[in-house]
Each structure stands twice: as structure tokens, then as C-alpha cells.
């Protein structure tokens, strides 16, 4: 068997094209474009690239760009003041605090200063609570992008066994909840899981988000399963994921590549969240 490759670049491009049309309609109807505010603290090169890519994609979709670049010497009070200002700005639909922050600054209290209605990263405690309870709200970008990829390939979710490898609050835990909301039977595996292969071998969907290069081999995968690789690691051989792509692709039914799989969906979902936030804010103001 040769797996069908789920092309995240193509799916993300389709999402972004659709969103550009929806943003245009929204802007004409309300007289105000959705606005994305990004906050970058310090001079981390990787973070600078990530933020630049997000801003470029947002602008291309017709979303207004509100960017704040604070020096590495900025205090939590400085960052909090910017967040509070953006929270009160009616032109801003979504607020994104780029992580990681300088090591001396605790990120959680600052993230929680972002109103849930503008939490386009879906990382606040309030957003996590809404997700856990299955109530409407903005969902984390990468986990939501994973569900979009599965849907794009017509992978059945309801009624199947899904194993998520990794329990981080950024990916593992929220994607498990999203799969559960779609009526999958979900198991979360982690570093203390005994005999991982015997567990994943039973799964119809495997989401590899452990952050360990080449962890998942053909021995971990049930023939015909959908395998979503969230990992991305720089090695001497180039970029690799948490999955040994070539050997797993020989047994899986569907698989995402690295790069070009899950990664492009993160920004596409961020744009979607920004538009949905703007729509919800506009609807509330009309009431």
C-alpha cells in the first residue's frame, strides 16, 4: 500500500483563497476590515520570521496589520500595557503574542490578558475551558488545522480510534479534545506510555506530536491508517518529522509530509480565527 499524501500547502492555499473572498465581503458589509495585532518581544530570529510570515499572509487576505515590536528589555508591565491597549481597540479583531518570550518573562499571565474574543491563538485559560466544555470559541491553530487536513482527505473521524502521541497544551491535548468532539475514541500517549507501538497499531488515526525525530515507524502503524506528523526537526539530512515518512507511507492510508503538511495550516487557521473573531465582535455590536 502507498499512502495518499495530504498536501498541507494545497489545503492551506485553498483556505486562504476562500478567506480572502470572505474577508472582502465582510469588509464591504461592515466598513471595517478584520484586524490582526501581532506582538513580538526581543530579537529571536525564528520568531521574527514566523511573525513576518503571519503578517504577510494576513495582509494578502485583506486583514489589517497591527504590529508591535518590543525590545528584549521590555517588562511584563510593558507587554501587558500593549495587550490591554489592543484589547480596547475596536479595529483589532485578534491579538497574537508570539512565543517564546524572553526566558525571564512568564508567558501564561500575559496570554491570559488577551480577551477570549480576540484570542486567535486559542491559548488563554478561558479558550481552553471553552474547548474542554465543547462551547463556542476560538480554537488553537495547529490542532484545528489538523482536523481540516483530515476532513480535506475525507478521513473518517466519528467512531474510529485515534491515538495522539504527545500531551502538550499547544497541540496534543487540544487536538485530542477536537477529535473527541468529532466523536472519535481518543487515547493520549506520552513519555510514560508503555509499549507505544502496541497502542498505535490499533489506531485508525495517529497524530504524532511528541517532538521526537523519527519516533513513529512502520511497526507503529495499522495498515490503512491516517498518520498526521506534527513534528519538525532540523537535522544534517534536512527537515524531518516525528514520523519515518518513507517506511510509514508504505503501510498507511494517508500521511502528511514534513515540511508541507501540518505547518502551512497553522497560519491559514490563524487567518480564519481572525475573521471569525471579527464576525463575532460585529454581531455583538449589532445587538
N, C-alpha and C positions, 0 to 999 in steps of 0.2 A: 504494500500500500504506500502511496505517496501522498502526503498531506496537502490539502489546499492551503496555500499561503494567504493569510488575511492581511491585506495590504493597508496598513495604517495610514500611509501617505495619501492613498487614493480616497479612503473613507474620510480622512480629515479634510482633504481638499473639497470633497462634496459637501461636508458640513459647513465649511467656511463660505462656500459659494451660496448655499441656501441662506446662511445667516446674513450675508451682505444684502440679499434681497429683503429679508425680514427687517433688518436694521433701517434700510431705506424707507420702507413702508411706515415703520414706527416713527421715524424722524419727521416724515411728512405729516403724519397724523397728529403728533403731539407738539411739533415745532421745536423739539429738543432731542439731540442725539443721545443715545446711551453714553455714559462716560466711565472710563476705567482709570482709576488712580493707582499708580504703582509707587511703592516706597522702597528705595534701595539705600542701605546703610553701609558705608565703607567702600572699599575698592577691590572686592573679591572679583577676579577676572571672570570666573564661571558665572557668578551671579549677574555681572554686567551683561554678559552675552544673553543669558536667559531673559533678563528684563527687556533688553533691546529687541529680542525676537517677539516677545509678547506685545510690546508697544507697536512694532511694525505690523503684526497681524491684526491688532485691534484697529489701527488706522486704515489698513486696507479694507476692513469690513465696514468702515464708516463710523466707528466708535471713537468718541472724543478722547484725547490723550491728556491725562493729568499726571505728570511725573514729578516726584520729589526725590532728590539725591542728597542724602545727609552724609556728613563726614563720619569717619570711623570713630571720632571723638564724641559723637552725639550721645547724650544721656537718654535713659529710658523716658525721662520727662520731656525731652526734646521730641522723641519719636511719638510719644503719646499725644503731645500737643498737635502734631501734624495729623494723626489719626482722628482726633476729636474735631479738628477743623474740617477734614474731608467728610466726616460723618454728618456734619451740618450743611454741607454744600449740596444744594439741590441739583447741580449739574453733574454730580458724581453718582453713578449707579452702583459701582463696585469698587472695593478697596482691596488691594493686594500688598501685603507686607512680605517682601522677598526674604526667604530663608536660605542659608542660616544667617543669623545676626552675629555680630562680633561676640566671641566666647564669653565676655564679661557680662553680657546682657541676657536676661532670661526672656525667652520669646513668648511664653504662654500668656502672661498678663497683658502683653501688648496686643497679641492676637485677639484676646477676649474684649478688647476695647472697640473692636470693629463691630458695628451693629450686624446682627444676623441677616438683616435685609440687604446688606451690602457685602456680605462675606462670600465673595465669589470664589474663594479657595475652599470654602466649606470646612474650615478648620477650627472655628470657635467652639467653645463648650456648648453654646446654645445650638449651633448647627449639628453637632454630634448628637445632642439629645433629640433633636427633631428627627434625625435619621434613625436613631435607635427605636423611636416610637412609631416610625413609619408615617410621620406627619409631613406636610409640605414644607419645603425649604431648599436651600441651595446645597448641592452635594459636592463632595471632593472631586476634583477634576479628573485625576488619573483613574480612580475606581469607576467613575461614570463613563469615561472613555472606554474602559474595558467592556462594560455592558453594551455600549454602542457597537464595538467591534464584533462581539458575539452576535448581536442582532443583525449586523450587516451581512454576516455569513450564514444567517438562518440557523444558527446553532440552537437546539432546543435547550431551554433552561428549566422550565417548570417540570418538576417530577424527577429530575436527574440528580445524581450525586456529584457535588462539586467539592474539590479539596483546594483550599487556599494555603499555600506554603508561605508563612510569614504573618505576624500579628501586629505590625506597626499601625499607629494611628493614622498614618498618611495613606497607606494602601491596603494592607492586609485586612485589618478589622473592618474598615468601611466597605470594601468590595465584598466581604463575606455577608455583611448586612444587606447590601444591594441584591446579591444573589438570593438571599433568604426572602427578601421582599418579592422576588420574582418566582417564588415557590420552588426553588431548588432545595435539596437536602444538603446542608453545608457542614463541612468539617474544617477546622482551622488547625494546621500543623505548624510546629515551631521547633526551636532548637532542642527541646526536651522530648519531642515525639520519638517514640521507639519504633524502629523498623518502618521508616517513611515509605519505602518502596511498596510494601505490602498494602499500605493505605492508599497511596495514589494510584496503584494498579487497578483499583476498583472504580476509580472516578471517571465520569463522563466528561467533566471539565476540570482541568488543572490550571490554577493560577499560581505561577512561580514568582514570588515576591520576597524571597529570603535574603537577597543581597549577597549571594554566594555564587561565584562564577561556575558555570557548567555543573551545577548541583544535580539537575534532573537529566537522567539518561534514559535510553530506551527501556531499561528494566523498570522504570518508574511509571510507564505509560501503558494504559489499556489500548489495544488496537481500536482505532477509530475515534479516540477521544479528542477533544479540543484542548489545545495547550496554549496558554497565554503567558508570554515571557515578559515580565516587568523589569527584570534586571538589566543593567547596562554597566559594563566594566571595561576600562582601558587596559589592554594587555599588549605584550610585544607582538602578538599576532593580529592586533586590531581590536575593535569593539566586539565584545561577546556579552551574552546574557546569562541568566541563571539556568538556561536550558542548552544542552548539547544539540544544537539545531539539526545538523545533518542526520545524526542517528535517530533522533526523535521524530523527525519528519518522515522517516521511513515506516513508522508504525502509526503515527497519529492521523486523525481525520482532518484536523485543521491546526495551524500553528502560526504564530506571529513571529516575524523576523526581528533581529536586532542588528543595526538600527532599522527604523522604518515600520515598526509595529505599533506598540503602545505609545511611544514618545510623542508622535505628532498629534495624538488625540488629546493630550493634556492641554495644549494651547487652544485647540478647537473647542473643547468643553469650557475653558475659561471664557471664551467669547460668547458661547451660548449662555453661560451663567450670567454674564454681564447684561445681555439683552433681557433675559428672564427677570433679573432684578429690576431693570428699568421698567419693564411692563408691570410688575407688581407694585412698584412705587407710584407709577402713573395711575394705576387702577385705584389705589388707596386714596390718592389726592382727588379723584373724581367723585368719591363717595361723600 
